Protein backbone atom coordinates (compact mmCIF):
# COMPACT_ATOMS: atom_id res chain seq x y z
CA UNK A 1 0.00 0.00 0.00
CA UNK A 2 1.34 3.44 -0.90
CA UNK A 3 0.08 6.87 0.09
CA UNK A 4 1.13 10.51 -0.07
CA UNK A 5 2.70 12.50 2.76
CA UNK A 6 4.61 15.74 3.29
CA UNK A 7 8.39 15.79 3.78
CA UNK A 8 9.49 18.84 5.76
CA UNK A 9 13.06 20.01 5.21
CA UNK A 10 14.77 21.98 7.95
CA UNK A 11 18.23 23.48 7.41
CA UNK A 12 20.14 23.42 10.69
CA UNK A 13 23.62 24.21 11.92
CA UNK A 14 25.42 20.86 12.06
CA UNK A 15 26.21 20.84 15.76
CA UNK A 16 25.51 18.72 18.82
CA UNK A 17 21.89 19.16 19.85
CA UNK A 18 20.49 20.16 16.45
CA UNK A 19 18.37 17.02 16.14
CA UNK A 20 17.30 17.30 19.79
CA UNK A 21 16.03 20.88 19.22
CA UNK A 22 13.99 19.86 16.17
CA UNK A 23 12.61 16.71 17.80
CA UNK A 24 11.72 18.54 21.02
CA UNK A 25 9.92 21.35 19.19
CA UNK A 26 7.80 18.87 17.27
CA UNK A 27 7.10 16.52 20.18
CA UNK A 28 6.29 19.41 22.54
CA UNK A 29 3.47 20.26 20.10
CA UNK A 30 2.16 16.71 20.46
CA UNK A 31 3.14 15.75 16.91
CA UNK A 32 4.70 12.35 16.30
CA UNK A 33 7.74 12.03 14.04
CA UNK A 34 7.07 9.11 11.68
CA UNK A 35 10.47 9.31 9.99
CA UNK A 36 13.59 11.43 9.96
CA UNK A 37 16.93 11.62 8.23
CA UNK A 38 19.70 14.18 8.34
CA UNK A 39 22.62 14.75 5.98
CA UNK A 40 25.45 17.20 6.48
CA UNK A 41 29.20 16.84 6.68
CA UNK A 42 30.23 20.39 7.38
CA UNK A 43 28.65 23.43 9.07
CA UNK A 44 25.13 22.98 7.67
CA UNK A 45 22.86 19.94 7.66
CA UNK A 46 19.57 19.22 5.92
CA UNK A 47 17.03 17.40 8.05
CA UNK A 48 14.02 15.67 6.49
CA UNK A 49 11.08 15.01 8.81
CA UNK A 50 7.90 13.10 8.03
CA UNK A 51 5.02 13.97 10.35
CA UNK A 52 1.28 13.25 10.21
CA UNK A 53 0.40 16.90 10.93
CA UNK A 54 2.70 19.13 8.87
CA UNK A 55 1.03 22.45 9.72
CA UNK A 56 1.24 21.83 13.47
CA UNK A 57 4.88 20.78 13.15
CA UNK A 58 5.75 23.88 11.09
CA UNK A 59 4.06 26.11 13.66
CA UNK A 60 5.92 24.44 16.55
CA UNK A 61 9.24 24.74 14.72
CA UNK A 62 8.64 28.44 14.01
CA UNK A 63 7.88 29.13 17.69
CA UNK A 64 11.21 27.46 18.52
CA UNK A 65 13.09 29.63 16.03
CA UNK A 66 13.50 26.84 13.48
CA UNK A 67 12.39 27.28 9.90
CA UNK A 68 11.15 24.78 7.36
CA UNK A 69 13.21 25.69 4.29
CA UNK A 70 10.95 23.77 1.98
CA UNK A 71 8.47 20.93 1.85
CA UNK A 72 7.39 18.53 -0.82
CA UNK A 73 5.04 15.66 -1.40
CA UNK A 74 6.53 12.19 -1.04
CA UNK A 75 5.23 8.67 -1.52
CA UNK A 76 5.24 6.42 1.55
CA UNK A 77 5.17 2.70 0.81
CA UNK A 78 4.25 0.02 3.37
CA UNK A 79 6.71 -2.86 3.04
CA UNK A 80 7.51 -6.22 4.57
CA UNK A 81 10.79 -6.09 6.50
CA UNK A 82 12.87 -8.61 4.55
CA UNK A 83 16.05 -8.61 2.48
CA UNK A 84 15.60 -7.28 -1.06
CA UNK A 85 12.49 -5.13 -0.55
CA UNK A 86 14.29 -1.83 -1.10
CA UNK A 87 16.18 -3.29 -4.08
CA UNK A 88 12.91 -4.46 -5.65
CA UNK A 89 11.24 -1.08 -5.22
CA UNK A 90 14.31 0.82 -6.45
CA UNK A 91 14.52 -1.44 -9.53
CA UNK A 92 10.82 -0.90 -10.29
CA UNK A 93 11.25 2.88 -10.02
CA UNK A 94 14.41 2.82 -12.17
CA UNK A 95 12.77 0.67 -14.86
CA UNK A 96 10.02 3.31 -15.09
CA UNK A 97 12.72 5.94 -15.69
CA UNK A 98 11.94 7.87 -12.51
CA UNK A 99 14.79 9.68 -10.76
CA UNK A 100 14.75 9.92 -6.97
CA UNK A 101 15.85 12.91 -4.90
CA UNK A 102 15.20 11.53 -1.41
CA UNK A 103 14.76 8.06 0.11
CA UNK A 104 14.59 7.16 3.78
CA UNK A 105 13.08 4.49 6.02
CA UNK A 106 10.14 5.31 8.28
CA UNK A 107 8.72 3.64 11.35
CA UNK A 108 6.44 0.60 11.03
CA UNK A 109 8.21 -0.89 7.99
CA UNK A 110 7.70 1.94 5.51
CA UNK A 111 9.96 3.53 2.91
CA UNK A 112 9.69 7.19 1.87
CA UNK A 113 10.43 8.19 -1.75
CA UNK A 114 10.60 11.68 -3.22
CA UNK A 115 11.09 12.59 -6.88
CA UNK A 116 10.99 15.66 -9.10
CA UNK A 117 8.58 13.61 -11.25
CA UNK A 118 5.97 12.97 -8.57
CA UNK A 119 3.24 11.91 -11.01
CA UNK A 120 5.42 9.14 -12.46
CA UNK A 121 6.56 8.04 -9.00
CA UNK A 122 2.95 7.83 -7.80
CA UNK A 123 2.02 5.78 -10.86
CA UNK A 124 4.87 3.30 -10.58
CA UNK A 125 4.29 2.80 -6.82
CA UNK A 126 0.53 2.46 -7.19
CA UNK A 127 -0.69 5.50 -5.27
CA UNK A 128 -4.46 5.74 -5.76
CA UNK A 129 -5.76 8.84 -7.52
CA UNK A 130 -7.28 11.29 -5.06
C-alpha positions in Angstrom: 0.0 0.0 0.0 1.3 3.4 -0.9 0.1 6.9 0.1 1.1 10.5 -0.1 2.7 12.5 2.8 4.6 15.7 3.3 8.4 15.8 3.8 9.5 18.8 5.8 13.1 20.0 5.2 14.8 22.0 7.9 18.2 23.5 7.4 20.1 23.4 10.7 23.6 24.2 11.9 25.4 20.9 12.1 26.2 20.8 15.8 25.5 18.7 18.8 21.9 19.2 19.9 20.5 20.2 16.4 18.4 17.0 16.1 17.3 17.3 19.8 16.0 20.9 19.2 14.0 19.9 16.2 12.6 16.7 17.8 11.7 18.5 21.0 9.9 21.3 19.2 7.8 18.9 17.3 7.1 16.5 20.2 6.3 19.4 22.5 3.5 20.3 20.1 2.2 16.7 20.5 3.1 15.7 16.9 4.7 12.3 16.3 7.7 12.0 14.0 7.1 9.1 11.7 10.5 9.3 10.0 13.6 11.4 10.0 16.9 11.6 8.2 19.7 14.2 8.3 22.6 14.8 6.0 25.4 17.2 6.5 29.2 16.8 6.7 30.2 20.4 7.4 28.7 23.4 9.1 25.1 23.0 7.7 22.9 19.9 7.7 19.6 19.2 5.9 17.0 17.4 8.1 14.0 15.7 6.5 11.1 15.0 8.8 7.9 13.1 8.0 5.0 14.0 10.4 1.3 13.3 10.2 0.4 16.9 10.9 2.7 19.1 8.9 1.0 22.5 9.7 1.2 21.8 13.5 4.9 20.8 13.1 5.8 23.9 11.1 4.1 26.1 13.7 5.9 24.4 16.5 9.2 24.7 14.7 8.6 28.4 14.0 7.9 29.1 17.7 11.2 27.5 18.5 13.1 29.6 16.0 13.5 26.8 13.5 12.4 27.3 9.9 11.1 24.8 7.4 13.2 25.7 4.3 10.9 23.8 2.0 8.5 20.9 1.8 7.4 18.5 -0.8 5.0 15.7 -1.4 6.5 12.2 -1.0 5.2 8.7 -1.5 5.2 6.4 1.5 5.2 2.7 0.8 4.2 0.0 3.4 6.7 -2.9 3.0 7.5 -6.2 4.6 10.8 -6.1 6.5 12.9 -8.6 4.6 16.1 -8.6 2.5 15.6 -7.3 -1.1 12.5 -5.1 -0.6 14.3 -1.8 -1.1 16.2 -3.3 -4.1 12.9 -4.5 -5.7 11.2 -1.1 -5.2 14.3 0.8 -6.5 14.5 -1.4 -9.5 10.8 -0.9 -10.3 11.2 2.9 -10.0 14.4 2.8 -12.2 12.8 0.7 -14.9 10.0 3.3 -15.1 12.7 5.9 -15.7 11.9 7.9 -12.5 14.8 9.7 -10.8 14.7 9.9 -7.0 15.9 12.9 -4.9 15.2 11.5 -1.4 14.8 8.1 0.1 14.6 7.2 3.8 13.1 4.5 6.0 10.1 5.3 8.3 8.7 3.6 11.3 6.4 0.6 11.0 8.2 -0.9 8.0 7.7 1.9 5.5 10.0 3.5 2.9 9.7 7.2 1.9 10.4 8.2 -1.8 10.6 11.7 -3.2 11.1 12.6 -6.9 11.0 15.7 -9.1 8.6 13.6 -11.3 6.0 13.0 -8.6 3.2 11.9 -11.0 5.4 9.1 -12.5 6.6 8.0 -9.0 3.0 7.8 -7.8 2.0 5.8 -10.9 4.9 3.3 -10.6 4.3 2.8 -6.8 0.5 2.5 -7.2 -0.7 5.5 -5.3 -4.5 5.7 -5.8 -5.8 8.8 -7.5 -7.3 11.3 -5.1 
